[in-house]
Amino acid sequence: MRAYHVAIFLSGVFLYYVLHCMLWGANIYWMTPVDMKRRNKIQPCLSEPAFASLLRYPQLHPFLCTSDFKALASVYGSNKYDLPYGMKSSEDTFQTALSHLESCELFDESDNVPCKRCVVVGNGGILKNTMLGEKIDSYDVIIRMNNGPVLGYEKEVGRRTTFRLFYPESVFSDPIHYEPNVTAILTAFKPLDLKWLSELLIGGKINSKGFWKKPALQLIYKPYQIRILDPYIIRTAYNLLKFPEVFPRNVKPKHPTTGIIAIIFAFHICHEVHIAGFKYNFSDSGSLLHYYGNTTMSLMSKNVYHNVTAEQTFLKDILEKNYVINLTQE
């Protein structure tokens, strides 16, 4: 009798294992087991996204939460890297910044759209006069970055924004650009970025020393709108760009642009990703860099922080493999 019970038990364990592997292989979960314990904002899909092979952890929750960010950092290996690719030696700074935020949720409670179609809107000059605004507004999720304006450019880039990635030197400070329904995501590149956020949230005084240009001295977003991006997303972007583990001493280390980070962010929360405004005219240094303002492509050649060639190669690869669709492809 005991042997009979043991056999049933072992059969049950084996069946569970088989079903688990089948479900995981089919990506019906489409979330990591750690995330499933507490996350219910990423709707599971029955099929893999086209870009699934690029991700080690499909659709992890992209925002840090005060309660468990340290535990998840050890799971994803973020405790082994310094900012911007991890939290090593900066956990207390993260803790302080997170303590001033009101939420780490991904989508609103009323959002129940599964398998989201997303568009990542870059700031490239190619968007000028494209009249893509209505098309962009038709997506479930619209991701923008930095201080790429909507006001005055609705016909080109649309009116809606779901997420906007920023860092202290690139965030809007003029209330005219306030978007009440946006989730503003701090992409922290250095501990000072987190301290900047903490000071602004408590009404402290900002010291501009240590920033590559003057940071915003006020926040136009409310605390409930702000999130902090998990550094693991930035590290994934770094790896996909195939940057070296260590740069030579005579070469300034490169970091992914906010645009590439935004695409990787989209890969973790969306089932289908389209992009717009990521093509640049390198053959004409006088052409517009952005769809707004008068900055020209000549500024791009002076940028020592990014490897634009590597990024264009990455974009070309994911487009050719149909991982994403480019709305501004000429």
C-alpha positions in Angstrom: 0.0 0.0 0.0 2.8 2.3 0.9 4.5 1.6 -2.4 1.3 2.4 -4.2 1.1 5.8 -2.5 4.7 6.5 -3.3 4.1 5.6 -6.9 1.2 8.0 -7.1 3.2 10.7 -5.5 6.1 10.3 -7.8 3.8 10.2 -10.8 2.3 13.5 -9.7 5.7 15.1 -9.3 6.7 13.9 -12.8 3.4 15.2 -14.3 3.9 18.6 -12.7 7.4 18.8 -14.0 6.3 17.9 -17.5 3.5 20.4 -17.5 5.7 23.1 -16.0 8.3 22.6 -18.8 5.6 22.6 -21.5 4.0 25.8 -20.2 7.3 27.5 -19.7 8.5 26.4 -23.2 5.3 27.7 -24.7 5.7 31.0 -22.7 2.1 30.8 -21.4 3.6 32.1 -18.2 5.8 34.6 -20.1 7.0 35.9 -16.7 9.8 34.7 -14.4 8.6 32.6 -11.3 9.9 35.3 -9.0 7.8 38.0 -10.7 4.7 35.8 -10.6 4.6 35.8 -6.8 3.8 39.5 -6.7 3.1 40.9 -10.2 -0.2 40.8 -11.9 0.2 43.7 -14.2 1.8 42.0 -17.2 -0.8 40.0 -19.0 0.4 36.5 -20.1 0.3 35.7 -23.8 -0.1 32.3 -25.5 2.7 33.0 -28.0 6.2 34.3 -27.9 7.0 37.8 -29.2 9.2 37.9 -32.2 12.1 39.2 -30.1 11.8 36.6 -27.4 15.2 35.1 -28.1 16.9 38.3 -27.2 15.8 38.2 -23.5 17.2 36.2 -20.7 14.3 37.1 -18.4 11.2 37.6 -20.6 8.9 40.4 -19.3 10.3 41.0 -15.9 8.7 43.8 -13.9 10.8 46.8 -15.1 10.4 49.1 -12.1 12.1 48.8 -8.7 9.8 48.4 -5.7 10.9 49.3 -2.1 9.8 45.9 -0.7 12.0 43.6 -2.7 14.4 45.4 -5.0 17.4 44.0 -3.1 16.2 40.4 -3.4 15.5 40.8 -7.1 18.9 42.4 -7.6 20.5 39.2 -6.4 18.3 37.1 -8.8 19.2 39.2 -11.8 22.8 39.8 -10.8 22.4 43.5 -10.4 24.2 43.4 -7.1 27.4 42.6 -8.9 27.6 45.8 -11.0 27.8 49.5 -10.3 25.4 52.0 -11.8 24.1 52.3 -14.5 24.1 48.5 -14.8 23.5 47.4 -11.3 23.1 48.5 -7.7 26.5 47.5 -6.2 27.5 50.1 -3.5 24.3 52.1 -4.2 21.6 50.1 -2.5 21.1 52.7 0.3 20.8 55.5 -2.3 18.2 53.4 -4.2 16.3 52.8 -1.0 16.2 56.5 -0.1 14.9 57.5 -3.5 12.3 54.7 -3.6 11.0 55.6 -0.2 9.8 58.9 -1.6 7.8 57.3 -4.4 4.1 56.3 -4.1 3.9 53.4 -6.4 6.0 50.9 -8.5 3.0 49.6 -10.5 3.4 49.1 -14.2 -0.1 49.7 -15.6 -3.2 51.3 -14.1 -5.7 49.0 -12.3 -8.2 49.4 -15.1 -5.8 48.3 -17.8 -6.6 44.8 -18.8 -5.3 44.7 -22.4 -3.2 41.6 -22.9 -0.4 41.2 -25.4 0.1 44.9 -25.9 1.1 46.6 -29.1 3.7 49.2 -28.3 5.4 52.0 -30.2 8.7 53.5 -29.1 8.9 57.1 -30.4 12.5 58.4 -30.9 13.4 62.0 -31.3 15.0 61.8 -34.7 14.6 64.5 -37.3 13.1 62.0 -39.7 9.8 62.4 -37.8 9.4 66.0 -39.0 6.5 66.4 -41.4 5.7 62.6 -41.3 2.1 63.1 -40.2 2.3 59.9 -38.1 0.5 61.3 -35.1 -2.8 59.5 -35.6 -1.0 56.2 -36.2 1.2 56.6 -33.1 -1.9 57.3 -31.0 -3.5 54.1 -32.1 -1.1 51.9 -30.1 -1.8 50.4 -26.7 1.4 51.7 -25.2 3.4 54.8 -26.4 6.9 55.2 -25.1 8.8 58.4 -25.4 12.1 59.6 -24.0 13.8 62.7 -22.6 12.4 66.1 -23.5 10.9 65.1 -26.9 7.8 67.4 -26.9 4.3 66.5 -27.9 2.9 70.0 -27.6 3.0 71.6 -31.0 4.1 68.4 -32.8 0.9 66.4 -32.4 0.6 65.7 -36.2 4.1 64.2 -36.3 4.3 62.3 -33.0 0.8 62.1 -31.6 -0.8 63.3 -28.4 -0.7 60.3 -26.0 2.1 59.2 -23.9 2.1 56.1 -21.6 5.7 56.1 -20.5 8.5 58.7 -20.7 12.1 57.7 -19.8 14.3 60.5 -18.5 17.4 61.4 -16.5 18.1 64.6 -14.6 19.8 66.4 -17.5 17.0 65.5 -20.0 13.7 65.8 -18.1 11.1 68.5 -18.8 11.1 71.4 -16.2 8.6 73.7 -17.9 5.0 72.8 -16.6 3.7 73.5 -20.1 4.9 70.0 -21.0 3.1 68.3 -18.1 1.3 65.1 -19.1 -1.2 64.0 -16.4 -1.5 60.4 -17.6 2.2 59.6 -18.1 4.4 57.4 -16.0 7.8 59.1 -15.9 10.7 56.7 -15.5 14.0 57.7 -14.1 16.9 56.0 -15.9 19.7 56.4 -13.3 23.2 56.5 -14.7 25.0 57.5 -11.5 24.2 57.7 -7.8 23.9 61.5 -8.1 20.8 60.9 -10.3 19.1 59.1 -7.4 20.1 61.8 -4.9 18.8 64.4 -7.3 15.4 62.7 -7.4 15.3 62.4 -3.6 16.1 66.1 -3.1 13.4 67.2 -5.5 10.8 65.0 -4.0 11.4 66.4 -0.5 11.9 70.0 -1.7 15.6 70.1 -1.1 18.2 72.2 -2.8 19.9 70.9 -5.9 23.6 71.2 -6.4 24.4 71.1 -10.1 28.0 69.9 -9.6 28.6 66.5 -11.0 26.1 66.6 -13.9 27.3 66.9 -17.5 24.9 69.8 -17.9 22.5 71.6 -15.6 19.8 69.3 -14.4 16.2 70.2 -13.9 15.7 72.2 -10.7 12.0 71.2 -10.4 9.8 68.2 -11.2 6.7 68.8 -13.2 5.5 65.2 -12.4 3.8 64.1 -9.3 5.3 61.5 -7.0 2.7 58.9 -7.9 3.7 59.2 -11.6 7.4 58.5 -11.1 9.2 55.1 -11.3 12.8 54.0 -11.2 13.9 51.7 -14.0 15.6 48.5 -13.0 19.3 48.7 -13.9 19.0 45.2 -15.4 17.1 46.7 -18.4 20.1 49.0 -19.0 22.5 46.2 -18.7 20.5 44.1 -21.2 20.8 47.0 -23.6 24.6 47.2 -23.0 24.9 43.5 -23.7 22.8 43.5 -26.9 24.9 46.3 -28.3 27.9 44.0 -27.8 30.0 46.5 -25.9 33.2 45.1 -24.4 33.3 44.0 -20.7 36.1 46.5 -20.2 36.9 49.5 -22.4 40.6 50.2 -23.0 42.1 53.0 -20.9 42.5 55.3 -23.8 38.8 54.9 -24.8 35.9 56.6 -23.0 33.3 54.0 -21.9 30.2 54.1 -24.0 26.6 53.7 -22.6 23.4 52.9 -24.5 21.2 55.9 -25.4 17.9 56.4 -23.8 16.3 55.4 -27.1 17.9 51.9 -27.1 17.1 51.5 -23.4 13.4 52.4 -24.2 13.3 49.7 -26.9 14.6 47.1 -24.4 12.1 48.3 -21.9 9.4 47.8 -24.5 10.6 44.2 -25.1 9.9 43.4 -21.4 6.4 44.7 -21.3 5.0 44.3 -24.8 4.1 41.5 -27.2 4.7 43.6 -30.4 7.1 46.5 -30.7 7.2 49.2 -33.4 9.6 52.1 -33.5 9.5 55.6 -35.1 12.1 58.3 -35.2 15.3 56.2 -34.9 16.8 56.9 -38.3 19.5 59.6 -38.8 21.0 61.2 -41.8 24.7 60.8 -41.2 25.6 61.9 -44.7 24.4 65.4 -44.0 25.9 67.1 -40.9 23.5 70.0 -41.4 20.3 67.9 -41.3 18.1 68.1 -38.2 19.1 65.8 -35.3 15.6 66.1 -33.7 12.1 66.6 -35.0 12.0 69.7 -32.8 14.5 72.6 -32.4 17.4 73.5 -34.7 20.1 71.1 -33.5 21.9 69.5 -36.4 23.6 66.1 -37.0 27.0 67.7 -36.5 26.3 67.5 -32.7 26.1 63.7 -33.0 29.6 63.3 -34.1 30.8 65.1 -31.0 29.1 62.8 -28.6 31.7 60.7 -26.6 29.2 58.9 -24.4 27.5 56.8 -27.0 28.4 54.5 -29.9 25.9 55.4 -32.6 27.4 53.0 -35.1 26.8 50.0 -32.7 23.3 51.2 -32.1 22.5 51.5 -35.8 23.9 48.0 -36.4 21.7 46.7 -33.6 18.6 48.4 -35.0 19.4 47.2 -38.5 19.6 43.6 -37.2 16.3 43.6 -35.3 14.6 45.2 -38.2 15.9 42.6 -40.7 14.9 39.8 -38.4 11.4 41.4 -38.1 11.7 41.6 -34.3 10.4 45.2 -34.7 8.7 47.3 -37.4 10.0 50.7 -38.3 7.2 53.3 -39.0 9.8 55.7 -40.4 11.6 53.4 -42.7 12.4 55.1 -46.0 
